[in-house]
Amino acid sequence: MAAAPVWSVDPRTGNPREQVAVEATAQEIDRAVRAAHAVRESLADRTRRAAFLRTAAELLTEAGEHVIEAADAETALGPARLTGELARTAAQLRSFAEVVEEGAFLDVHIDHADAGRTPPWPDLRRYKIPLGVVAVYAASNFPLAFSVPGGDTASALAAGCPVVVKAHPDHPATSELCASVLRRAAARVGLPEDVLILVHGFEAGVELIRHPLVAAAGFTGSVRGGRALFDAAAARPRPIPFHGELGSLNPVVVTGAAATERGEEIGAGLAGSMTMGAGQFCTKPGFVLAPADESGDRLLESLTDAVSDTEAAVLLDHRMRDAFLAGVRTRAELPGVEAPVTPGAGGEHTVAAGFLTVPAGLLAAEGPHDELLEECFGPVTVVARYASEDEITAVLSRLPGNLTATLQTATGTDPDAPALLAALTPLAGRVLVNGWPTGVAVAPAQNHGGPYPSSTSTSTSVGATAIERWLRPITYQTTPEALLPPELHEDNPLGLPRRVDGRRES
């Protein structure tokens, strides 16, 4: 049987653009993983790894015009958005180069032998080593920052792990272009190109997670797809870590004092955040608790005006468009649900932004309105109008895990803020006050992850500590220095940050 073709499709028309590749067979997946596994030792040199990441950022930037053109043709995200995403992606690669050079990620600990302790301590020396080949499943909504050259790939390479990327079918040409840039960067610094390999196809993704030489996986996508891969990773004879970002409602709570003080401002900010990128951000605020009084009415009036002025948008593909239309239709038909601005079809290939409202009391217990507490991918949000703090508490207690949770408070003293912040904290990996969750800074203190189903692990996929997902600790006990890796030598020849006998060395 001939291999299935992989087509690049224009989401603005639904028409095929060009055949980019063919779907990988099981035998080709085996060859790809074995090729990546064979070159893993080439990434042991931290200096070369850092140079590779910087060179990848440089070449990606140099190819920017072609990369943006290809990505726009396949995603309809627009040159302005993609230019920013390219800059973020290059900066992320450079950031991990700095992480590699600094070396703190190795988490070096040395505890000298101490016979005076009870029980006595032997000489113990601990650091972290790479897991091995990492499978990366690219995201649809960020064709650069969460795809082939994105955070999962960058952090895994920084950890010293070769990567096999399963391309997302929504942007195969962009994936091929970015993979060629990264492989060229590897060759330029003297690394084998197979430190990064690209494959295509649904079955390829299944074969990849099952391959015995794949040591870990990173995924960004749907709950259904991510959970299937997560289960497959756990069901292997030798289970592996699966770091998946699956879906998030990203709740927002607006206090009564906040709505009274600046309801119009909050309504406009919400509109901008929920429609950003056609509502296709993983951090889109998809559920809002707002007061059921005049202050809440003013917030909704502002939201109505701003959303009504939003132009119809093209989603990433027609399958997502169909799912969006079906999702908003079933939600709008629920009893008690109103649509001040009706979300739906904006044209043959576009969607119109909108939002729904519902009394919060209808969501306080399990029932037919539970669908409103699930993510709907696209430019829509649900505003639940609460009449009391008890209704807020009841609804929050029913929410799933999220990437983010936001509290809008009064700028001065707000008596409701402490309790609500405490209620939101267990629900999310990042809690915002008087901001909007769309936009995830690539910073050392960032956490992009959260309780299930937003994530399948407790790790972050953005920021410096994302590298920790691809490492494991190992301790050497009473080992002669001649046999120790240089990272654990007594005189610290690599100048690494470390703790010796419990004290941090500079």
C-alpha positions in Angstrom: 0.0 0.0 0.0 1.3 3.4 -1.0 2.1 5.8 1.9 -0.7 8.4 2.4 0.2 11.9 1.1 0.5 14.8 3.5 -1.0 18.0 2.1 -0.7 21.6 3.0 -4.1 23.2 3.1 -5.2 26.8 3.0 -7.7 27.4 5.9 -9.0 30.5 4.2 -10.5 28.4 1.4 -10.2 24.8 2.5 -8.3 24.0 -0.7 -5.1 21.9 -0.8 -2.0 23.9 -1.5 0.7 21.3 -2.2 1.8 17.9 -1.2 4.5 18.3 1.4 5.4 14.8 2.5 4.0 11.3 3.1 2.9 9.8 6.3 5.6 7.7 8.1 5.2 4.0 8.3 6.0 1.9 11.4 9.3 0.9 9.9 10.2 4.6 9.2 9.3 5.5 12.8 11.6 2.8 14.0 14.4 4.0 11.8 13.9 7.6 12.9 13.9 6.8 16.6 16.9 4.6 16.3 18.8 7.3 14.3 18.0 9.9 17.0 19.0 7.4 19.7 22.3 6.7 18.0 23.5 10.3 18.2 22.5 11.1 21.7 26.1 11.2 23.0 26.8 14.0 20.5 24.8 16.3 22.7 26.9 15.7 25.8 29.0 18.8 25.2 27.2 21.7 26.9 29.2 24.3 25.0 28.2 22.8 21.7 24.6 22.4 22.7 24.4 26.1 23.6 26.0 27.0 20.3 23.5 24.8 18.5 20.5 26.5 20.2 21.9 30.0 19.4 22.6 29.0 15.8 19.1 27.7 15.4 17.7 31.0 16.7 19.9 32.9 14.2 19.1 30.7 11.2 15.4 30.8 12.1 15.4 34.5 12.2 17.3 34.7 8.9 14.7 32.5 7.3 11.9 34.6 8.9 10.3 35.9 5.7 9.9 32.4 4.3 8.8 30.9 7.6 6.2 33.5 8.2 4.9 33.2 4.6 4.6 29.5 4.9 2.9 29.6 8.4 0.4 32.3 7.3 -0.6 30.3 4.3 -1.3 27.2 6.4 -2.8 28.8 9.6 -4.3 32.2 8.5 -2.8 33.7 11.7 -1.5 36.7 9.9 2.0 38.1 9.4 1.9 40.4 12.5 1.0 37.7 14.9 3.5 35.3 13.3 6.3 37.8 13.3 5.9 38.1 17.1 5.7 34.4 17.5 8.9 33.9 15.5 10.7 36.5 17.7 9.4 34.6 20.8 10.6 31.3 19.4 14.1 32.6 18.6 14.3 34.2 22.1 13.2 30.9 23.7 16.0 29.1 21.9 18.6 31.7 23.1 17.2 31.5 26.6 17.8 27.8 26.8 21.3 28.3 25.5 21.9 30.5 28.5 20.4 27.9 30.8 22.7 25.3 29.4 25.8 27.5 29.8 24.9 28.5 33.4 24.5 24.9 34.4 22.2 25.2 37.4 19.7 22.8 35.7 22.2 20.0 36.5 21.3 20.5 40.2 24.7 19.4 41.5 24.8 18.3 45.2 27.9 17.0 47.0 27.7 15.6 50.5 31.0 14.5 51.9 31.4 11.5 54.0 30.5 12.2 57.7 31.1 9.3 60.2 29.7 11.5 63.0 26.1 11.4 61.7 23.6 8.8 62.8 23.5 6.8 60.7 26.9 7.8 59.1 26.9 9.4 55.7 29.0 8.0 52.8 30.3 10.3 50.1 27.3 11.1 47.9 27.4 13.1 44.6 24.2 13.9 42.7 23.4 15.6 39.4 20.9 15.2 36.5 21.3 13.4 33.2 19.2 13.4 30.0 16.5 10.8 29.7 17.1 10.0 26.0 15.1 10.4 22.9 12.1 12.7 23.4 8.9 12.6 21.2 7.4 16.0 20.6 3.8 16.3 19.4 3.5 19.8 17.8 0.5 22.1 18.5 -1.9 23.5 15.9 -2.3 27.0 17.3 1.3 28.0 17.6 3.1 26.7 14.4 6.4 28.0 15.7 6.5 28.5 19.5 4.8 25.2 20.3 5.7 23.3 17.2 8.9 22.0 15.6 11.2 24.7 16.9 9.1 25.4 20.0 9.5 25.1 23.8 9.3 21.3 24.0 11.9 20.8 21.3 14.2 23.6 22.7 14.1 22.4 26.3 14.6 18.8 25.3 17.7 19.6 23.2 18.9 21.9 26.0 18.7 18.9 28.3 20.8 16.9 25.9 18.0 14.8 24.5 17.6 14.1 20.7 14.1 14.9 19.5 11.7 13.2 17.1 8.9 15.7 16.3 5.5 14.5 15.1 4.3 17.4 12.8 0.9 18.8 13.2 -1.2 18.2 10.1 -2.4 21.8 10.0 1.1 23.2 9.1 3.2 20.5 7.5 5.1 22.8 5.1 6.0 25.1 8.0 7.1 22.1 10.0 9.4 20.9 7.1 10.9 24.3 6.7 11.6 24.7 10.5 13.0 21.2 10.8 15.4 21.9 7.9 16.6 25.1 9.7 17.2 23.2 12.9 19.0 20.4 11.2 21.2 22.9 9.3 22.0 24.6 12.6 23.1 21.3 14.1 25.4 20.6 11.2 26.9 24.1 11.4 28.1 23.5 14.9 29.4 20.0 14.2 26.4 18.0 15.5 24.7 15.2 13.6 21.5 16.5 11.9 19.6 13.5 13.4 19.5 15.2 16.8 16.2 16.4 15.4 14.0 14.3 13.1 10.5 15.2 11.7 7.8 12.7 11.0 4.2 13.0 9.7 1.0 11.1 10.2 -1.6 10.1 12.8 -0.4 6.5 13.0 3.2 7.8 13.2 2.3 9.5 16.4 0.9 6.3 17.9 4.0 4.3 16.8 6.2 7.0 18.3 4.8 6.8 21.8 5.1 3.0 21.8 8.7 2.9 20.6 10.9 1.3 23.2 13.7 3.8 22.7 11.5 6.8 23.2 12.2 8.0 26.8 9.7 10.8 27.3 7.1 12.8 25.4 5.7 16.3 25.2 2.3 17.1 23.8 0.1 20.2 23.2 -3.4 19.6 21.9 -6.8 18.3 22.7 -7.9 16.4 25.9 -9.1 13.5 23.8 -5.8 13.1 21.8 -3.6 13.9 24.7 -5.3 11.5 27.0 -5.0 8.7 24.5 -1.3 9.2 24.1 -0.9 9.6 27.9 -2.6 6.3 28.4 -0.4 4.7 25.8 2.7 6.0 27.5 1.6 4.6 30.8 0.6 1.2 29.3 4.0 0.5 27.8 6.0 -2.4 29.3 8.3 0.3 30.5 6.1 3.4 31.1 7.6 6.8 30.2 6.9 10.4 31.4 4.2 12.1 29.3 4.1 15.9 29.7 0.8 16.9 28.0 -1.0 20.2 27.8 -4.6 19.2 27.0 -7.1 22.0 27.5 -8.1 24.8 29.8 -11.2 26.9 30.6 -9.1 29.7 32.3 -11.7 31.1 34.6 -12.0 34.7 35.5 -13.7 36.0 38.7 -14.8 39.7 38.8 -15.5 41.0 42.2 -18.4 43.3 42.8 -16.0 46.1 43.8 -14.0 45.6 40.6 -17.1 45.8 38.4 -18.3 48.9 40.2 -15.0 50.6 39.9 -14.0 49.7 36.3 -16.6 47.4 34.7 -16.3 49.0 31.3 -12.5 48.6 31.3 -12.9 44.9 32.3 -15.4 44.2 29.6 -13.2 45.7 26.9 -10.1 43.8 28.3 -12.1 40.6 28.3 -13.2 41.1 24.7 -9.6 41.6 23.6 -8.3 38.6 25.4 -11.1 36.1 24.4 -10.9 37.1 20.7 -7.1 37.2 20.5 -5.9 34.9 17.8 -9.5 34.1 17.0 -9.9 32.6 20.4 -7.4 29.9 19.7 -5.0 30.5 22.5 -4.7 27.8 25.2 -5.0 30.6 27.8 -8.2 32.2 26.4 -10.5 33.2 29.2 -13.4 30.9 28.4 -15.5 31.3 31.6 -16.2 34.4 33.6 -18.0 34.9 36.9 -19.5 38.5 37.0 -22.0 40.1 39.4 -25.7 40.0 38.5 -26.3 43.7 39.2 -25.9 47.1 37.5 -22.1 47.0 37.7 -22.2 43.6 35.9 -24.6 45.0 33.4 -22.2 47.8 32.5 -19.4 45.2 32.1 -21.6 43.2 29.7 -22.5 46.4 27.7 -18.8 47.1 27.2 -18.1 43.5 26.3 -21.0 43.5 23.8 -19.7 46.7 22.1 -16.1 45.4 21.9 -17.0 41.9 20.7 -19.5 43.3 18.1 -16.7 45.3 16.6 -14.5 42.2 16.2 -14.2 41.0 12.6 -15.0 37.5 11.5 -11.9 35.3 11.6 -10.5 32.1 10.0 -9.8 29.3 12.3 -6.8 27.0 11.9 -8.8 24.4 9.9 -12.3 23.6 8.8 -12.6 20.7 11.3 -12.0 23.2 14.1 -14.5 25.5 12.6 -17.1 22.8 12.5 -16.4 21.9 16.1 -16.7 25.5 17.1 -20.1 26.0 15.4 -21.4 22.8 16.9 -20.1 23.7 20.3 -21.6 27.2 20.5 -24.9 26.0 19.0 -25.5 23.3 21.7 -24.4 25.7 24.5 -26.7 28.4 23.3 -29.7 26.1 23.2 -29.4 25.2 26.9 -32.3 26.6 29.1 -31.5 30.0 30.7 -28.6 30.7 28.3 -28.6 33.9 26.4 -26.4 35.3 23.6 -25.9 39.1 23.8 -23.6 38.6 20.8 -24.3 35.4 19.0 -21.1 33.4 18.2 -21.3 31.3 15.0 -20.6 31.4 11.3 -19.2 34.6 9.9 -19.0 33.4 6.3 -18.3 30.3 4.4 -14.8 29.9 5.9 -14.9 32.2 8.9 -16.5 32.4 12.4 -18.0 35.3 14.2 -17.0 36.0 17.8 -19.6 36.1 20.6 -20.4 35.3 24.2 -23.1 33.6 26.2 -24.6 34.4 29.6 -26.1 32.1 32.2 -27.2 32.5 35.8 -24.4 31.1 38.0 -27.0 29.2 40.1 -27.6 26.8 37.1 -23.9 25.7 37.3 -23.7 25.2 41.0 -24.6 21.5 40.8 -24.2 18.7 38.2 -26.8 19.0 35.4 -27.4 19.7 31.7 -25.4 23.0 31.9 -22.1 21.2 32.6 -21.0 21.7 29.0 -20.6 25.4 29.8 -17.7 24.3 32.1 -15.8 22.7 29.2 -13.5 24.5 26.8 -14.9 25.6 23.5 -12.0 26.3 21.2 -12.6 29.6 19.3 -13.7 33.1 19.9 -16.4 32.6 22.6 -16.7 32.9 26.3 -19.4 32.2 28.9 -20.3 34.8 31.5 -22.0 33.4 34.6 -23.9 36.0 36.6 -23.6 35.4 40.3 -25.9 36.8 43.0 -23.9 35.9 46.0 -20.4 34.7 47.2 -21.9 31.3 47.9 -22.7 30.9 44.2 -19.1 31.8 43.3 -17.8 29.2 45.7 -20.2 26.6 44.5 -19.3 27.1 40.8 -15.5 27.3 41.4 -15.7 24.0 43.3 -16.9 22.3 40.1 -14.3 23.6 37.7 -11.6 21.3 36.3 -7.9 22.1 36.5 -6.7 25.0 34.4 -3.5 26.6 33.0 -4.6 30.0 34.4 -7.1 31.6 36.7 -7.7 35.3 36.9 -9.1 37.6 39.6 -10.3 41.1 38.7 -10.3 43.2 41.9 -10.7 46.8 42.8 -7.5 48.8 42.6 -7.8 49.8 46.3 -8.9 47.6 49.1 -11.2 44.8 48.0 -12.6 42.7 50.9 -13.5 39.8 48.7 -10.1 39.5 47.1 -8.2 37.3 49.7 -10.8 34.6 49.9 -11.4 34.5 46.1 -7.6 34.3 45.4 -7.4 31.4 47.8 -10.2 29.7 46.1 -8.7 30.1 42.6 -5.2 29.0 43.6 -5.9 25.3 43.6 -7.5 25.5 40.2 -4.6 26.7 38.1 -0.8 26.7 37.5 -0.7 30.5 37.0 -2.9 32.9 38.9 -3.3 36.5 37.6 -4.7 39.6 39.4 -6.0 42.4 37.3 -4.5 41.1 34.1 -5.5 38.8 31.2 -4.1 35.3 30.7 -3.4 35.4 27.0 0.3 35.8 26.5 2.8 33.6 28.3 6.2 35.3 29.1 9.2 33.0 28.5 10.8 33.8 31.9 12.5 31.7 34.6 9.6 32.2 37.0 6.9 31.2 34.5 4.7 28.2 35.0 2.7 27.0 32.0 0.8 23.9 33.3 -1.7 23.1 35.9 -4.0 20.5 37.4 -5.5 17.9 35.1 -6.9 18.2 32.5 -4.9 21.2 31.7 -1.7 19.2 32.1 -0.8 15.6 32.7 2.2 16.4 34.9 3.2 19.1 37.5 5.8 20.6 35.2 5.9 23.7 33.1 6.2 23.7 29.3 7.4 27.4 29.2 10.3 29.0 31.0 13.7 27.8 32.1 12.5 25.0 34.3 10.8 23.3 31.4 14.2 21.6 30.9 13.6 19.6 34.1 11.0 17.4 32.3 13.7 15.7 30.3 16.2 14.9 33.0 16.6 12.4 35.8 18.8 12.5 38.9 21.6 10.0 39.6 23.8 9.7 42.7 27.3 8.3 42.8 28.3 6.9 46.2 31.9 6.4 47.4 33.1 6.7 43.8 36.7 7.5 43.1 37.1 10.8 41.3 38.7 9.2 38.3 35.4 7.4 37.7 33.2 10.4 38.3 31.8 12.7 35.6 33.6 16.1 35.6 30.4 17.7 36.8 30.9 16.0 40.2 34.7 16.5 40.6 35.8 18.0 43.9 37.5 21.1 42.4 34.5 21.9 40.2 36.5 22.2 36.9 33.3 23.3 35.0 32.5 26.1 37.4 29.0 24.8 38.0 26.6 26.2 40.6 26.3 23.5 43.3 25.5 22.7 46.9 28.3 21.2 49.0 27.5 19.8 52.4 24.2 21.7 52.2 25.7 25.1 51.4 25.3 26.8 48.1 28.6 27.7 46.3 28.7 30.7 44.0 
